[in-house]
């Protein structure tokens, strides 16, 4: 099938077919969706709604006196995310392939705006754009999507055309250049957590594309050297340096830089096997854990739903990743494989980092838990990712 195939053409029903045939085409699309991914993601978002509500219902300094403030907004974000998923499926990952240059340009422009007076600082990170009505936009979340699409477009072009078996070195350099530009801008904010995710995305995309392993090893070495340079040159803000210091030494300043991680571990540890019950967590009710509706939402699950509740969240995220890996493996074009693999790398690392920082095994970087944490930009981006995965599955040949 050619690029730009929409959902009504997937099963052989062209745009000229109407009425009953078009209905059948819609039904065929519904049957070919990956329902485990869709249902798991929806369950995570709904579970996240309860956890966000539990974390914010008593925080009058945040909810403006309305205990349902964050609950309603989280549901609204999820609804918008679902609409974006549907739109992505309808446009198709192949249809979006032709729009990648525009999407890339817009995403770079948005992250550049963060560095202007339009940008704002939230929780120490200068990575937001304030919008009317009290809303904020974090452009770096959408950059993750455009890096995946842009690199996949470049790396797969000649391979899918049959000119080459694997991407050549020149193509890999072009793809790396495409990813490097927004990563450098995000580093200037600085938003170290998002840069870490983008680095993992680049590695995942290169591995899936069949590029020479020398590129992967070279990037790992360059990444290590770059991390040392960033530390030595003082690119990081003081609060970021303090976070790494607290990770290296959990007992360092327990009432200061180590407070978040200490309280997070207390909350999770107190939950035991089954938890204290939803809305009954003493750490959550007592507001001991900062940013509990966003970065540390997993602590609510650990305290109030216990090991079983936290395990359920990890299981649902595991289902999403497992099915995404299967989509990457079964698609017949390199472009679809690379897009799916980039999404897997993104969601897997972000999940590991978020859960890991609440357990004290990873440094605090401010990355949200996919589908669960409160935040519109993150929610929109991960549901667009689900839409891309569904499009890859829907548009593959029936024999695949």
N, C-alpha and C positions, 0 to 999 in steps of 0.2 A: 504494500500500500504506500501511497505517496504522502509527503508531508502535508499538514493541514487537514488531515482526515478528521471529521467531527464525529460525535457520538452516534449520529444517525446513519453513518456510512460504514460502521464497524462490521456489521454482519452482511454487507452486500446490498443494503438498501440505499440507493442513491438519493440525492436531495429531491429528485423528481417524483419519488414515491410518496404518497400521502395516505391519510386515513389509517386503515387497518395495518398496512405494511409498516408505516412509521411507528405505530404503537408496538408492533412486534419487534421493531428495531430497538425501541426503548427497553422492552422487556429483555431482549438479548443482552443489552448493556448491563442491566441490573443483575442478570444471572452471571455475568462474567466479572463483576466486581469482586475484589478480594474482601469478603465479608469479615473474616477474622481480624484484618487490620482495621476496618471501619468500626466494627463493634468494640474492639479493644480500645481504640482511640476515644470513642464516645464514652465508654465506661470510665476511662482515665479522666476525661474532662468533667464528667458529672461527679466523680469521686473528688476531684479537685475542687469543685464548687462547694462541697460540704466541708472540706478541710480549710478552704479560704474563709468560709463563713465562721467556722469555729475559731480561727485565728484572729478575726477582725471584729466580731460582733460586740466585744466589750471595749474595743480601742476607740474611744470617743475622739481622741486627738487625730485619728486617721479617717474614721467613717462619718465625720461631720454630724454626729449625733444620730445617725440612721444605722441600726445594726445590720440592715439588709443592703447597705450601700455596695459593698464589694461583692456580695452574692449576686445581685442583679447585674452588675457590670461584668462579672465573670461569665454569667450565662449569656449576656449580650456578646461578649467577645467570642464565646464558643459558637454562637449562632452565626456571627459574621465569618468565623473561620470555616464553618460548614458551607456557607455560601461561596466562599473563595475556593473551596475544594471542588464544588460542583462546577464553578466556572472554569477551573483548571482542567477538569475532565472534559468539559464541552469543547474547550479550545484545543486540548490535546497537547502532549509533550512535543509532538512533531510540529504542530502548528505554532507552538511557542518558540520552536527552534529558529524560525525566521524573524522573530521579534527580539531575539537575544541581544543584538547590539543596542536596541532602544532601552530594554530593561536594564542592561548593564550601565548605560549612560545615566539613566535616571537614578539608579542606586548610588553611583559614585557622586552624583550631584547632591543627593540627600545627605550623604555622610560628610561632604564638604561643608554643607550648611551648618552641621553641628559645630564646626570650628569657627563659625561666625557668631555675631551677637544673638542670632536666633537659637543657638544651642543653649542647653540648660544642664545643670548638674543635679543628679539624683543619687543619693546614697554614696557620694564621693566620686561617681563616674560621670564625666562630662560627655555623655553619649546620646543625649536626647534632644528632640525638637519639641518645644511647647506648642500645642495647638489650642484653638479656641474651645471653650467649654470645659476646661480643666483636663483635657486629654493630652497625652504625650506620645511621641513616635520615636522608636529606637531603630534608625535605619540599618544598623549593622545586622539586625536579624534578617532583613531581606537580602543583604549582600551575600549571606550564606547560600541563598537560593540561586542568585545570579552567577556566583562563582561556579556552582555545580553545573548550571546550564551552559555557561560560556565555555568552560573547560571541556565539557562533553561535546559541544558543537565542534570545537577545534580538533580535539583528539580523534573523533570518530569520522570526520568528513571524508578523508581519503580511504579509510578502511571500509566504511559502509558503501562507498562508491566502487570498491573492488580494486583500487589502484595499489593498495598496500595491505600487508597482513597485519602490521603493527604500526603505531604512530612513529614517525622518524624523529630524529633529535631536533630538527628545526621546528617541527610542530609542537613538541614538548616545551621548547623554549618559549614559543608564542603563548601557550596555555599558562605557563608559569608567570609570564609577564602580565597576562590578564588578571591573574589572581593577586599578584604582588601589589599592584596599584592600590586597590581598596584596602588591603591588609596594612600597608604603610600608613594610610590615612587614619584607619581605626587605631593604630598604635599611637598616633599623635594625640588621641583624645585624652588620656590613653585608656583603651578598653582591652586589657590583657586577656580576659576570659574569652571574648569573641575572637581575638587573634588566635588563641590556642585552638578553638574549634575550627577556624578556617585552615590552619596548618594541617590538622587531622583530615579535613575534607580533601585537601590537595593530595595528601598521601594516599587516601582511599581511592580517589579518582585515578591517580597514576597507576596504582596496582591493578585496578579493574580494567584499565585501558590496554594492558599488555605492554606498556612502555618498559624500556630496559631497567632492570633492577639497579643499575648504577645511578640512575636519577633518584631513586628512593633513598639509597644509602648516602648519596651526596647531599640530599635535602636534610636527612637526619643530622649529618655532620654540620651542615650550615646552620641548622636550627639550634644546635648546641652552642655553636660559636656565637650566633646572634643573641641567644639568651644571656651569655656571659657579657657580651658587649652592651646589651640593654641595661644590665645590672651595673656595670662599671661606669657607663656614661650618664647614669642618673636619669634615664628616660622615665622610669616609674615614679609615680607619686608616692609620698611618704606613707599613705594609708595602705598602698599595695605592698610596699616593702614590709610594713608591720604585719600584714597578713601572712606573708611567707615566713617571717620570723616566728610568729605564733604557731605556724604549722610545724616548723622545725623544732620548736620547744614549747609544747602545750602548756607548760607551767609558767611561761613568760607572761608577766602582767595579767593574771587571771581576771582582774577587775577592769582591764583595759582592752588591749588588742586581742587577748585570748578569751575574752568574755563570751563572744558568740559561739565559738566551738565548744567551750566548756558547758554552756547552758544547753546547747544542742544535744550533746552526748548525755547529759543528765535527763533531758526530756525523753530521748529514745530509750535509754536504759531503764527508766521508771515504768515503761509500758509493759515490760515482760512479754509473755506469750500472746495474750489476748487484749492487752491495753486496759486503760481505765474507763473506757466507754466514750463514745463520740460526745463532744461538748463538755466532758468532765475531766480533762487533763489539767492538773494543778499548775504545771509549767506554762501551759497555753493560756489558761484562765488568768493566771497571775502575771501574764505578759512579760515573762522573764527572757524569752527568746526574741531578739530583734529580727525584723524583716521576715516574720514567720509566714506571711501570705505569699512571699515571692521566693527568695533564695532558700529559705529554710522551711518550706512547706512540708518536706518529708518528716520533720520532727513532730508535726501534728499527727501524722499517720502513725509514727513510731510510738508516741505517748498514748494516744487515744484508741488506736486500733491494734497496737502491739506488733509483735513479730509477724503475726499472720496478716495483718493489714498492710504492713510495709512489704511483706513478701508478695501480696497480691498485686501491689503497684508494680513491683519489679517483674512479676510474671506477665502482666499485661503489656508492659513495655517490651519484654522479651518476645512476646507473640508478634508485636509490630515489627521488630527487627528480624525475626525468623522469616516471616512472610515476605518482608522486603528483600531479604537475601534470596529467597526462592524466586521472586520476580526478576531480580538481577540475573540469576542463573538461567532462567527459562526464556528470557526475551531473545529474539533472533538478530537484533541489530546492536552494534556496539554502543550507539548513542543511548539507547534505553538502558543497557547494562551499566554504563558509566554514571548516568543520572541516578539510578537506583542505588548503586554502590556509594555514591557521594552522600546520599541521604542516610544510608545505613551508618557510615562513618560519623556523620554529624550527630544523629540521634544517640548512637551508642556512646560516643565520648561524652556528650553533654549529660546523659543520664548517669554515667559513671562518675563524672566530676561532681555533679550536684549531690548525689547520694553519698559519695565519698567524703565531701567536705563536711557533711553533717555528722559523719562517723569519725572524723578526724584523720582519715587516711589520705586526704587530698587537701591542698590549700584552698582557702576561700577565694573565689573569683567572681562571685555574683552571677553565675549562670543559672537560669531557671530550669526547673524540672519539666521536660516536654509534656504538654497537654494538661499538666496539673497545676503548676505555679500560676499565680495571678499575673497578668500582663498581656495587653492587647497585641503588641508587636510580635512577641514570641508565639502567642496563640495563632495569630494569622499565618506566620511563617511555617509552623509545623503542619497546619492543615493544608496549606499550599503543597507542602511536601507529600502529604497523603494523597492529594489530588494528582500529583505527578506519578506516584506509584500506581494509583488506580488507572490512570491513562495508559501507562506502559502495559499493564496487564490487559486492559480492554482492547487496545489497538494491536496486540500481537496477533499473528495468524492463528486460526482455529486449530491448526495441527500442532502448534507449539505447546 
